[in-house]
Amino acid sequence: MTWIRLMTEDPSELKSASEVLHHAGQYITMAANHFIPKKEDDSHTNADWYHKKNWLIGNAIESPYGKIHVALDYPLLMLIVCDDNFKPIAEIELSGKTKLEGFNWLNNQLWKHGLEVGHFESDLHYSIPDHPVFHGAKFEMSIPKHFFELANYRSNGHALLRKVSERFVDKSDLKIWPHHFDEGILITLKKEGEESIAMISMGLSIADQYYPCPYFYVNPWKKDGIEYSDYPKLPSGGKWHTSEWTGQVLSADHFAGILHHDHQELACQRFLEEALINAERILLS
């Protein structure tokens, strides 16, 4: 996939749209947590990015009429129920709808597919940052182009994370996790038996309490902990995050908007590759 130029010069302006998408994406989790057998690591609730349609797609739900998925169209803020070939069966624009209206629509669609919805609830099994939609406000697309821009972040990040992780054999699937809404992959470097004791987590996060705009991260982890005497050097724009968690970060204000198309991708790829080398040296030395 060709890198799509990120146009917004101040990526922190995307935070409001990102928060709306984070909350809209929870419909996928609600359905997965009720209709898909639960897994200990919560992976039944994760999702995939489908760049051909700019969709966030949940895992398959077995219905009496075949497999279905709950999906979210990023640029259009549209909730979708589709078949296993990702062909839409039903869809609703969330803009102008409340969280309850969206839930009632989804509940009705799942019922139409023969699923038992008597105990289906809109409650989440974790907490996410508060938002007016939690309290009855309607979903809004105040600046539609920001939703398109965030879809481009997803597509770019998905393709680049897959590319730079190709050289590793022992790794997880690349998935979007509904709690923090980041897309990430776990790379295992060392095991004791079946237990992983040295790993790298790498991904693209949305704006959060740590950074006001999207950011790439590469975090080393070791079962017995890591003692840092110093922090390896990072490419221009990269930094070590050391508050509450330790990892290498490249935030979007260092590559989006201000750099030419080709240079945006190069800056991100260079950061990820060098940060991975740093993590490997820390964990295997």
Buried (B, 14 or more C-beta within 10 A) or exposed (E): EEBBBBEBEEBBBBBBBBBBBBBBBBBBBBBBBBBBEEEEEBBBBBBBBBBEBBBBBBBBBEBEEEBBBBBBBBBBBBBBBBBEEBEBBBBBBBBEBBBEBBBEBBBEBBEBBEBEBEEBEBEBEEEBEEBBBEEEEBBBBEBEEBBBBBBBBBBBBBBBBEBBBEEBEEBBEBBBBBBBBBBBBBBBBBEEEEEBBBBBBBBBBBBBEBBBBBBBBBBBBBEEEEEEEEEBEBBEBBBBBEEEEBBBBBBBBBBBBBBEEEEBBBBBBBBBBBBBEBBBEBBEE
